[in-house]
Amino acid sequence: MRRALSIVLLSLGGLACYGVAPVADPARYLTDSKPTQVWVREGDSTLQIDRPQLAGDTLLGFVGKTYREIPLSQVRELRARRFVLGSTLALGAAIALVSAAGVAALRRRKPGPVTP
């Protein structure tokens, strides 16, 4: 039971630590971070670009199985999966509170008779 609870909490922890957020400087981010996936707003649509790379002023990558080249001048917004401090701290606080409540409940529990 404890092992299953630990696995669930760690899985939720991984989800809370990251979120998709806008990138201020797409060219620098793509060069420095080398992400495996980004989301690009081009015109009125949002594209998921896998294995993005930067060649000069052009974003290269795959949309599904189709290779695309998008000039950065046409990119209205680039979003990427990034560490999010606020939700990570909130999750940590929630885990600490639940753990403390569990420990308190176990300490108040009276042992019953043991049967062989």
Buried (B, 14 or more C-beta within 10 A) or exposed (E): EEEEEEEEBEEEEEEBBBBEEEBEEBBEBBEEEEBEBBBBBBEEEEBBBEEBEBEEEBBBBBBEEEEBEBEBEEBEEBBBBBEBEEBBEEBEEEBEEEEEEEEEEEEEEEEEEEEE
